[in-house]
Amino acid sequence: MTLPVPGHEPWDGGAARDVTARLPSPSSGGTVPIRGPVSVPTPTEARIDGRFEALLSPGTLFGGRYVIERPLGRGGASLVVLAYEPAADRYVALKVLVPSAHTPPRTLERFEREGHAMAAMATPHVVKVLAAHRHEQGFPYLVMEYLEGEDLARYRERHGPLPHQIAVDFLLEACAGLSRAHAAGVVHRDLKPSNMFLVADHDRGRPCLKLIDFGIAKVASGERITHTSEVFGSPEYMSPEQVRASSDVDARSDIWSIGVCLFELLSGRVPFSGESVLEAGSRILFEKPRSLRALCPEAPEGLVAVVERCLEKSPNRRYSSVDDLAKALAPFGSKAARTASRPRLSAVEAEVPFMARRSTVRAAYAILAVAIVTFVWSIGRLVVSPAEARSRAASTPAAP
C-alpha cells in the first residue's frame, strides 16, 4: 500500500515555522515528507555551523560507519539527515545535536534523555532508536529507523475531517505507543498530528502509526532537568498544566493532547486557538472548548463524551491512564484496530490466568462431588424399606 505524497513546498529563511522538507526516497525514487517545527538557520547561524555542516555533507563518512545522503530537516538545536549504513545494508536517520558555544547544558541533557527514553520503548508505535553515540568531536547523535510515509497532519490536510472510525483507529495506535512510554516513566508533552507518522504496512493493508519527536519528553527520575518556569509544547495542543508551566505535568497531560488531536481529526479544527501563544494559552486555561457536536454533528454521542472528558481542565477529571482512554475509544474503532490495540500477554502472563482457570475448574468439580454425595445421603435417609416402616409404626404410641 502506497501513501500518496503531496506536492513540494520550498524552504525559505526566517524564524522557526512549520515547513515540510522532502527528499528522494531511496527505494521508490519518489518523495517523502518530513514535517514538524523546523527552524531554518539564518545566514549568521549557517556561518557558525559551517564546519559542522561539512561533516554532514553528502558522501561524507560520519562516525566511521554512516555515509551521509542528504538532510531531512532541522528542528531547534538538532539536525536530521538521511544516511546509509553499508555494514547493515540499510538507510537510517541520524539526529545530530548541533554543537554551539551557546548551547545550554539543558539542551544536551534533553537530547540524551530523548535517546534513552525512546530506546527503552520496544513497540511498533514509537520510532525506533537503533543506537546512541558521541562523535569523535564530542557532540551526541542518535541513529533511528528511517521512516517512509507521511505524518498524520499532512494526511488530514489531504483528506479533510476524517470519518470517526478512521480517526479512532489512528489514535488507538497512538495510545498503544503512549502506553509503553508511560510505563517507562516518559511523558511525551508534544503530541500533535505532525508528531504521529504513518508508514505503509503491507502485511495488514493499512498504515501503521508511529510516535516521533520525544525531544521535550519528561522522564520520571530523581533529577529535575526541566525548570518549572519553562513552557514546552505546541500551544494549541498543550494542556492547562503545561500552559501554567507546572511541575505536575504527568501522563494525563498527554491524554489532553490526544483529545485535542481527536477533536481536530474529526472536525478539522482545534478546540482552542488564538492569534498569539498568550491568547491560545489563556483560552486553554479559562474558556470552554469549541463544541465538537456543532462542528461534527455526525460523530457518535459517546465519542464526543470521550473527547470532552479528555479536555477537562482538571487532570483528575480526565481518564486516569491512556489504557483507560483506549478502552473508552475502542468501541468506536474498527474491529481490526480494537484487536491490534489490545496488549499482548507474554508467555508467563498468559500462563498465570490459565493455571488459575485450571485450579478453579478442579475446585468446582470437588465442590460438585461433595454436593452429590450429600444429596444422595440425604435422600437415603428419607427412603426406608416396608419392614422398617412397619417397625417404626409399631413403636409409635397411638393418639388418645
N, C-alpha and C positions, 0 to 999 in steps of 0.2 A: 504494500500500500504506500503510495507516494503522497506526501503532504504538499499541496500547492504552495508555491513560493511567490510572494508579492513582488512588485516591481522595485527598482533601485531607487534609493534615496541618497543623494550625495552627502558627504561630510562637509562641514564648514567650520570655521573657527568660532571662538567665543566661549561663553561660560558653560557650565555643566547643563546638560539638557538630555531629554530622551531622543536618541537618534538610533538608526539601525545600520550596523556595519555588516557588510556581506563579503563573502569570498567564494571562489570556485570550490565546489565540493570535490574532494579527491576521488570519490567513487563515481559520481554521475556527471561531472562537468557542469552541473547546474549551479545555483546559488543557495546559500544557507544564511538565513537571517540570524544575527546575534543582537538581541535587543536588551536594553537596560539603561540605567542612568550612566551616561558616558561623558566624561569630562575631556573635552578636546583641548589639547595643550595650546597655549598662546605661543607666539614666536619666542618669548623670553624663556618659557618652560622648555621649549624644544632645544634651545641652545644649551641650557643647563644639563639636559638629559642626552645631549648629542652622543657622548662617548658610550653611555649606557645603551642607547638605542642601536648603536653599531653592533653591539653584542647580539641583538635580536634581528639583524637584517637577514633577508632571505639567503639561504645557502650556508649560513654560519653554523658551525658545530657548537652547541650550547651544552654546558655541563658535561662534556665528554661523551654524550650519547644521543642527543636530540638534534636533528637537523631542522633549522628554522625554515618554515614555509612562508608564512605571511601573518600580519596582525589580524586579530579577530575583533578587538575592541579595547577600550581603556575606560576604567572607572575609578575615580578617586585617586588613590596612590598606587594602583596596580595596573599592569598591562597584561593582556591576554593574547597569546599568539598560538597559531597552529604549528605543530612540529611533527616530524616523522621520526619514529624510533626504530632504526634498522634492526637492532637486536631482537625486538619483539615483532617486527613487521606490522606496525600499527601506527595510526595517527593519534596524537594526543593533544590536549590543550594545556599549555603552560601558563599559569597565572603567576606573574612575577611582581614582587614589590619593588617599585621604582625607588632606587636609592637617592637620597637627597639630604643635604646638611640640615634642612628644615623639617625633616620627617620626625614628628614627636615619637617618643618611645611607645606611647599607647597604640599608635598605628601598627608598629611592629608586633606588639602583643596581640592585637586583634587579628592580624594576618595569620600568625602562628596558631592562634586559638581556632580560627576557621579551619585550618588544615586538620588539627587534632579532632575537632568536632565532627567534621564530615567523614574522616577516615573511620570513625567509630560506628558509623551507621551502615550496616550491611542490609540494604534494602534496595529494590529496583526503583524506588520512587524518590531517591536522592542521588544527585550526580556523584559518581564515584571519584574519590581521591585515591589515585594509584600509588603516589609516593610524595614525600615532602623532603626537600633538600635545601642546602645552602650552597650558593655558587662560590667558587674559589675567591671571588672578590667580596664575599661576606653577606650578600643580600639573599633572603629566602625566596623560594618559589615552590609552587605546588604543581604536581603532574596529575591532570584529571582526564577522565574519559572524554573523548571528542564526540559531541552530540550533533547529529544532523536532523534538522526539522525546523520548527518554529515555536515561538513562545505563545502562551495562551492569550496574551493581549493582542498579538497580531492575528491569531485565529479568530478571535471575537470581532476584531475590526473588519475582517473579510466577510464574516457570516452575519454580523449584526447580533442582536439579542438571541441567545440560544434557547432551544426547547429545554424545558426544565429537566428532562431525563438526561440529556447530554451534559448539561451544566453540573448536575449532581454526580454523574459518573466521573467527571474530571476531578471534582473536589473530594470524592471518596478516595481517590488515589493520593491527592494531596494530604488527606487525613492519615492515610496509611504511612506516608513518609514522615509526617509530623509525629505520629505515634512513636516511631522509632527514635526520632530526635528527642522528644520529650523524655522518653525512657532513659536516654543517655544524659539527661540534665541540660539539654540545649533548647533555648527558645529562639526561634528564627528572627523575629522582630521586624522583618521587612517583607512579609508575604504580600504579594500582588500578582496579577496575571503575568506580568513581564518576568517574574521570577519563577514561573512554572513553565517548564519547557516540554514540548510534545515531540516525541520521537516515534518513528514508524515501528510497529511491532507486527511483523508479517505472520507470526505464529497465531496470533489471536485476531488479526484483521482490523485492529483499531489502534490509535496512538496510545503510547504509554507516557504518563506524566511524571516528570522528574522535578523535584525542587532544586533550585540552584541559588547561588549567591548567599552564603551564610556569613558574609563579611562582617555584619554587625550583630551576629548572633550573641546571645548572652549564655554563658556556660556556668552552670552551678559549680561553685568552688569556694574555698575559704578565702581566696584573694579577690578583692573588688578591683576590677580593672576599669570599669565604667564609672565615671563620676556622676553623681546624681544630677548635676546641672546640665549634663549633655543630653541632647534630644536626638534620637536615631529613628530612621524610618522615612517612608514616603508619606507626606502629610495626609492625603485623602484616605490612607489605609491604616493610620495609626490609631491605637486605642486611646481612650481618655487618659489612662495611666502613663502612656508614652508621651502624650502631649504635655502632661504635668512633669515629665522627666522624673517620675517616681522610681525609687529603688525597688519597688514591689512588683515590677513587671515580671510576670510568670507565664506559664503555658496558656492561661486564659486570655492573654493579650493576642496570641496567635489565633485563638478561637474568634475573637472580634474581627480580625483581619480576614479570616475565612468567610465570615458573614458579609463583610464588605465585598469580597470577591464574588460571592454567590449573588448578591444584590446586583452587581454590575453585569455579570454574565446573563442574568435573567432580563434585566431592564435596559441595559446599555448605558446606565448612569450609575454614579457612586452615590451613596446615601448622604454624604456631606461633601461640600466643595466650597471654595472661596477664591476671591481674586488674589489672595496672598496666603502665605503659610499661617500668619496670625489669624486671619479671618476663618480659614478652614479649621484651625485648632479650636477657636472659640465656639464654632458651631458643634464640633465634636463634643466639647465639654458641656455645653449649656442648651443645645437645641435638640428637638426630636429629629430623627432621620426622615428623609423623604418617604412618602407612602409607596411601598412596593406594590400593594394592592392596586393603587391608582395607576402606576406605571406599567404593571404587568397583571392585568385582571385575569388572565388565563392560568396563572400559577396556582397550584393546589393550595387550599387554605392552610393545610398542615405544614406545607413547606414554607409559606410566608411566616408562620408562627416560629419555625426553626430559625429563620433569618432574624426575626425580631428578638429572639432570646439571645442570639449571638451578639446583638448590638445593644444589649443592656449596658447602661453606663457603669454600673457596679459589677466588678468581676464576680462577686458572689452570686449574682443573679444569672450568670451565663452557665453554660454547660461546665461541669467540673473538670472534664477531661476531653481530649479530642476523640477518644474512643466512644464516649457517650454521645458526642456530636455525630460521629459516623453512624451509630445505631439509629439516631433520630433521622438522619438523611437517607439511610438505606432503603426504606420503603418507596422513596421517590426516584430511585435509580433503576437501571435495567437489572435483570436477573443476573446477567454475566458479571456486572460490576459489583453487585452485592456479594456474589460468591468469591470474586477475586479479592475483595477488600477485607474478607474475614481473616483474622490472624491464623496462621498455620501453626499447629502444635508440633513440638519436637517429639521424637520417639519416646522420650521419658515422660513428657507431659501427656502424650496420648495413652501411654501405658497405665498411668495412675487412674484415670476415670474407668478404664477397662477393668482393672483389678477391683476397683470399688464396686462396679456393677456386678462382677462375678461373686464377690463376697455378699452383696445384697441378695442375689438370687439364692445362694446357699442358705442364708439365714431365713429367707422366705419359705424355702422347702422344709426346713427344720420346724418352723412355726406351724406350717400346714400339717406336717406329720403328727405333731403333738395335738393339734386340734382334732384330727381324725380319730386318734386313739381315745381322746377324752370323750368325743361324741359317741363312739361305739360302746365305751364302758358305761356311759350314762343310759344309753338305750338298753343295754344288757340288764341294768338294774330294774328297768320298767317291765321287761318281758319275763314272765315266770311260767313254769310248767303247770298243767292242770292239777297234779298231785300236790304241788306246793301251794297252789291257790286254795284247795280244799282244806289243807293243814292250817293255813292262816285263818280261814273262815271258822274252823272248829275252835281255834284258840281265842277267838274274839268273843267276848261276852255279848249276849243278846240284849237289845234295848229293852228297858222295862215297859 
